[in-house]
Protein backbone atom coordinates (compact mmCIF):
# COMPACT_ATOMS: atom_id res chain seq x y z
CA UNK A 1 0.00 0.00 0.00
CA UNK A 2 1.40 3.40 -0.91
CA UNK A 3 2.00 5.98 1.77
CA UNK A 4 0.04 9.22 1.76
CA UNK A 5 1.67 12.22 3.37
CA UNK A 6 -0.44 14.00 5.97
CA UNK A 7 -1.59 17.52 5.13
CA UNK A 8 -3.04 20.34 7.19
CA UNK A 9 -6.75 19.93 7.85
CA UNK A 10 -6.91 16.14 7.45
CA UNK A 11 -8.69 14.10 10.10
CA UNK A 12 -6.59 11.37 11.77
CA UNK A 13 -6.61 9.16 14.84
CA UNK A 14 -4.43 10.06 17.78
CA UNK A 15 -3.23 7.30 20.10
CA UNK A 16 -2.40 8.99 23.41
CA UNK A 17 0.60 7.96 25.50
CA UNK A 18 0.01 4.80 27.51
CA UNK A 19 0.82 6.79 30.65
CA UNK A 20 -1.82 9.41 29.85
CA UNK A 21 -2.34 10.30 33.51
CA UNK A 22 -0.90 13.73 32.68
CA UNK A 23 -3.53 14.23 29.98
CA UNK A 24 -7.32 14.12 29.89
CA UNK A 25 -7.37 10.99 27.72
CA UNK A 26 -8.80 7.69 28.89
CA UNK A 27 -6.23 4.87 28.97
CA UNK A 28 -5.96 2.93 25.68
CA UNK A 29 -8.37 5.31 23.96
CA UNK A 30 -8.22 6.53 20.39
CA UNK A 31 -9.08 10.19 19.82
CA UNK A 32 -10.16 12.16 16.78
CA UNK A 33 -7.62 14.75 15.69
CA UNK A 34 -7.05 17.32 12.97
CA UNK A 35 -3.61 17.93 11.51
CA UNK A 36 -2.62 21.51 12.40
CA UNK A 37 0.93 21.41 10.96
CA UNK A 38 3.26 18.98 9.21
CA UNK A 39 6.84 19.32 10.40
CA UNK A 40 9.89 18.80 8.13
CA UNK A 41 10.78 15.51 9.88
CA UNK A 42 7.30 14.04 9.11
CA UNK A 43 5.91 14.54 12.58
CA UNK A 44 2.65 16.46 13.00
CA UNK A 45 1.11 18.97 15.37
CA UNK A 46 -2.49 18.06 16.17
CA UNK A 47 -5.71 19.49 17.57
CA UNK A 48 -6.90 16.42 19.50
CA UNK A 49 -10.42 15.95 20.81
CA UNK A 50 -10.89 13.89 23.97
CA UNK A 51 -13.98 11.81 24.80
CA UNK A 52 -15.74 14.92 26.15
CA UNK A 53 -15.11 16.94 22.99
CA UNK A 54 -12.47 19.17 24.60
CA UNK A 55 -9.60 20.13 22.31
CA UNK A 56 -5.96 19.57 23.28
CA UNK A 57 -2.81 20.65 21.45
CA UNK A 58 -0.34 17.81 20.87
CA UNK A 59 3.01 18.71 19.29
CA UNK A 60 5.66 16.73 17.42
CA UNK A 61 3.52 13.59 17.20
CA UNK A 62 5.03 10.77 15.10
CA UNK A 63 2.82 9.92 12.11
CA UNK A 64 2.63 6.15 11.57
CA UNK A 65 1.42 4.58 8.32
CA UNK A 66 0.65 1.01 7.24
CA UNK A 67 3.74 -1.12 7.65
CA UNK A 68 5.41 1.21 10.17
CA UNK A 69 6.03 0.06 13.73
CA UNK A 70 4.15 2.07 16.35
CA UNK A 71 6.11 3.66 19.23
CA UNK A 72 6.21 1.71 22.50
CA UNK A 73 4.78 4.61 24.51
CA UNK A 74 1.71 4.82 22.26
CA UNK A 75 2.19 8.50 21.43
CA UNK A 76 1.44 8.58 17.67
CA UNK A 77 -1.05 9.53 14.96
CA UNK A 78 -2.33 7.39 12.12
CA UNK A 79 -4.82 7.49 9.27
CA UNK A 80 -8.38 6.48 10.07
CA UNK A 81 -8.78 2.97 8.56
CA UNK A 82 -11.03 4.19 5.73
CA UNK A 83 -8.48 6.90 4.92
CA UNK A 84 -10.52 9.61 6.60
CA UNK A 85 -12.75 9.86 3.57
CA UNK A 86 -16.49 9.85 4.08
CA UNK A 87 -18.24 6.66 3.00
CA UNK A 88 -20.66 7.21 0.13
CA UNK A 89 -24.14 7.18 1.55
CA UNK A 90 -27.50 6.88 -0.09
CA UNK A 91 -29.02 10.28 -0.90
CA UNK A 92 -31.57 11.59 1.54
CA UNK A 93 -35.15 11.48 0.26
CA UNK A 94 -35.22 15.19 1.04
CA UNK A 95 -32.05 16.09 -0.90
CA UNK A 96 -32.04 18.13 -4.08
CA UNK A 97 -30.66 15.11 -5.94
CA UNK A 98 -33.68 13.02 -4.93
CA UNK A 99 -36.15 15.83 -5.73
CA UNK A 100 -34.95 17.70 -8.79
CA UNK A 101 -36.85 20.81 -9.82
CA UNK A 102 -38.12 20.36 -13.35
CA UNK A 103 -38.95 23.64 -15.13
CA UNK A 104 -41.99 23.68 -17.44
CA UNK A 105 -41.29 23.22 -21.14
CA UNK A 106 -40.37 26.44 -22.91
CA UNK A 107 -43.34 26.17 -25.29
CA UNK A 108 -45.90 26.11 -22.49
CA UNK A 109 -46.97 29.66 -21.60
CA UNK A 110 -47.17 30.23 -17.90
CA UNK A 111 -50.20 32.32 -17.00
CA UNK A 112 -50.18 34.44 -13.87
CA UNK A 113 -52.59 33.30 -11.18
CA UNK A 114 -56.12 34.70 -11.40
CA UNK A 115 -56.83 37.58 -9.04
CA UNK A 116 -58.91 36.87 -5.97
CA UNK A 117 -62.56 37.81 -6.26
CA UNK A 118 -63.35 41.27 -4.93
CA UNK A 119 -65.89 41.92 -2.25
CA UNK A 120 -69.16 43.52 -3.41
CA UNK A 121 -68.98 47.28 -3.72
CA UNK A 122 -71.80 49.57 -2.58
CA UNK A 123 -72.86 51.60 -5.62
CA UNK A 124 -75.82 53.52 -4.18
CA UNK A 125 -76.92 54.75 -0.82
CA UNK A 126 -80.55 54.87 0.13
CA UNK A 127 -81.53 58.15 1.74
CA UNK A 128 -83.87 58.13 4.63
CA UNK A 129 -85.73 61.37 5.29
CA UNK A 130 -85.09 62.76 8.75
CA UNK A 131 -87.58 65.11 10.38
CA UNK A 132 -86.20 67.56 12.81
CA UNK A 133 -88.08 69.74 15.21
CA UNK A 134 -86.70 72.82 16.75
CA UNK A 135 -86.69 72.74 20.48
CA UNK A 136 -85.69 75.76 22.46
CA UNK A 137 -82.46 75.26 24.27
CA UNK A 138 -82.78 76.01 27.92
C-alpha positions as CSV (number, residue, x, y, z in Angstrom):
1,X,0.0,0.0,0.0
2,X,1.4,3.4,-0.9
3,X,2.0,6.0,1.8
4,X,0.0,9.2,1.8
5,X,1.7,12.2,3.4
6,X,-0.4,14.0,6.0
7,X,-1.6,17.5,5.1
8,X,-3.0,20.3,7.2
9,X,-6.7,19.9,7.9
10,X,-6.9,16.1,7.4
11,X,-8.7,14.1,10.1
12,X,-6.6,11.4,11.8
13,X,-6.6,9.2,14.8
14,X,-4.4,10.1,17.8
15,X,-3.2,7.3,20.1
16,X,-2.4,9.0,23.4
17,X,0.6,8.0,25.5
18,X,0.0,4.8,27.5
19,X,0.8,6.8,30.6
20,X,-1.8,9.4,29.8
21,X,-2.3,10.3,33.5
22,X,-0.9,13.7,32.7
23,X,-3.5,14.2,30.0
24,X,-7.3,14.1,29.9
25,X,-7.4,11.0,27.7
26,X,-8.8,7.7,28.9
27,X,-6.2,4.9,29.0
28,X,-6.0,2.9,25.7
29,X,-8.4,5.3,24.0
30,X,-8.2,6.5,20.4
31,X,-9.1,10.2,19.8
32,X,-10.2,12.2,16.8
33,X,-7.6,14.8,15.7
34,X,-7.1,17.3,13.0
35,X,-3.6,17.9,11.5
36,X,-2.6,21.5,12.4
37,X,0.9,21.4,11.0
38,X,3.3,19.0,9.2
39,X,6.8,19.3,10.4
40,X,9.9,18.8,8.1
41,X,10.8,15.5,9.9
42,X,7.3,14.0,9.1
43,X,5.9,14.5,12.6
44,X,2.7,16.5,13.0
45,X,1.1,19.0,15.4
46,X,-2.5,18.1,16.2
47,X,-5.7,19.5,17.6
48,X,-6.9,16.4,19.5
49,X,-10.4,16.0,20.8
50,X,-10.9,13.9,24.0
51,X,-14.0,11.8,24.8
52,X,-15.7,14.9,26.2
53,X,-15.1,16.9,23.0
54,X,-12.5,19.2,24.6
55,X,-9.6,20.1,22.3
56,X,-6.0,19.6,23.3
57,X,-2.8,20.6,21.5
58,X,-0.3,17.8,20.9
59,X,3.0,18.7,19.3
60,X,5.7,16.7,17.4
61,X,3.5,13.6,17.2
62,X,5.0,10.8,15.1
63,X,2.8,9.9,12.1
64,X,2.6,6.1,11.6
65,X,1.4,4.6,8.3
66,X,0.7,1.0,7.2
67,X,3.7,-1.1,7.6
68,X,5.4,1.2,10.2
69,X,6.0,0.1,13.7
70,X,4.1,2.1,16.4
71,X,6.1,3.7,19.2
72,X,6.2,1.7,22.5
73,X,4.8,4.6,24.5
74,X,1.7,4.8,22.3
75,X,2.2,8.5,21.4
76,X,1.4,8.6,17.7
77,X,-1.1,9.5,15.0
78,X,-2.3,7.4,12.1
79,X,-4.8,7.5,9.3
80,X,-8.4,6.5,10.1
81,X,-8.8,3.0,8.6
82,X,-11.0,4.2,5.7
83,X,-8.5,6.9,4.9
84,X,-10.5,9.6,6.6
85,X,-12.8,9.9,3.6
86,X,-16.5,9.8,4.1
87,X,-18.2,6.7,3.0
88,X,-20.7,7.2,0.1
89,X,-24.1,7.2,1.6
90,X,-27.5,6.9,-0.1
91,X,-29.0,10.3,-0.9
92,X,-31.6,11.6,1.5
93,X,-35.2,11.5,0.3
94,X,-35.2,15.2,1.0
95,X,-32.1,16.1,-0.9
96,X,-32.0,18.1,-4.1
97,X,-30.7,15.1,-5.9
98,X,-33.7,13.0,-4.9
99,X,-36.1,15.8,-5.7
100,X,-34.9,17.7,-8.8
101,X,-36.8,20.8,-9.8
102,X,-38.1,20.4,-13.3
103,X,-38.9,23.6,-15.1
104,X,-42.0,23.7,-17.4
105,X,-41.3,23.2,-21.1
106,X,-40.4,26.4,-22.9
107,X,-43.3,26.2,-25.3
108,X,-45.9,26.1,-22.5
109,X,-47.0,29.7,-21.6
110,X,-47.2,30.2,-17.9
111,X,-50.2,32.3,-17.0
112,X,-50.2,34.4,-13.9
113,X,-52.6,33.3,-11.2
114,X,-56.1,34.7,-11.4
115,X,-56.8,37.6,-9.0
116,X,-58.9,36.9,-6.0
117,X,-62.6,37.8,-6.3
118,X,-63.3,41.3,-4.9
119,X,-65.9,41.9,-2.3
120,X,-69.2,43.5,-3.4
121,X,-69.0,47.3,-3.7
122,X,-71.8,49.6,-2.6
123,X,-72.9,51.6,-5.6
124,X,-75.8,53.5,-4.2
125,X,-76.9,54.8,-0.8
126,X,-80.5,54.9,0.1
127,X,-81.5,58.1,1.7
128,X,-83.9,58.1,4.6
129,X,-85.7,61.4,5.3
130,X,-85.1,62.8,8.7
131,X,-87.6,65.1,10.4
132,X,-86.2,67.6,12.8
133,X,-88.1,69.7,15.2
134,X,-86.7,72.8,16.8
135,X,-86.7,72.7,20.5
136,X,-85.7,75.8,22.5
137,X,-82.5,75.3,24.3
138,X,-82.8,76.0,27.9
